[in-house]
């Protein structure tokens, strides 16, 4: 099934409700046409696992295996100053992500590979730790890996999959997983009920004695090669806009060599066709 572009602000997706057709059981007399199928609502979603299953089922087998993206960033300081930068990003779906800070001569960036995060400065590994990027999980990996794997990863990051509610976000009907109504600080993610694409991810982190609330918002999707690709993202911290990203020059299903995600070869990555 082709995917409608989502080029206007917010999601701009079709508003159809998911329906299933059920044939009414029972025997019909000879010569009497069988009862026509009647539409019934899809099974109710009662927890976050149900939302993840719906997301996976919608695109399973029809999702991209890789993406290459150019990112244009605007960082907003507390003094109102704006700092611009450019990155290059590769997603190997699932579980692999590489970000290069441009220009490439800096040899700086970050790798997310199989549950570990590697940071690089001037071609040298500066730090490594266990961790995953929930953005990559909910933007891409959820559609290409088993639901139980996604659930385990999100649970390990602090998202409570037992909690789910219906809500609205910028006019769209959404599922909110991880927090009750009125709770804007607990780990949670917001999924458009029609497109089943992520719109918002909120996380609460501690830095020393300070608690920081990060609010990531995907404000625009569009069709690229038949796939819905996020094209714009905003990050708020404690209610203040700190980063705005625009994604361009998007390429899907690019052949990405494994060496691209090898921490030992970060400083000398292979060329991409």
Secondary structure, 3 states (H helix, E strand, C coil): CCCCCCCCCECCCCCCCCEEEECCCCCCCCCCCCCCCEEEECCCCCCHHHHHHHHHHHHCCCCCCEEEEEEEEEEECCCCCEEEEEEEEEEECCCEEEEEECCHHHCEEEEEECCEEEEEECCEEEEEEECCCHHHHHHCHHHCCCHHHHHHHHHHCCCCCCCEEEEEECCEEEEEECCCCCCCCCCEEEEECCCCCEEEEEEEEEECCEEEEEEEEEEEEEEECCEEEEEEEEEEECCEEEEEEEEEEEEECCCCCHHHHCHHHHHHCCCCC
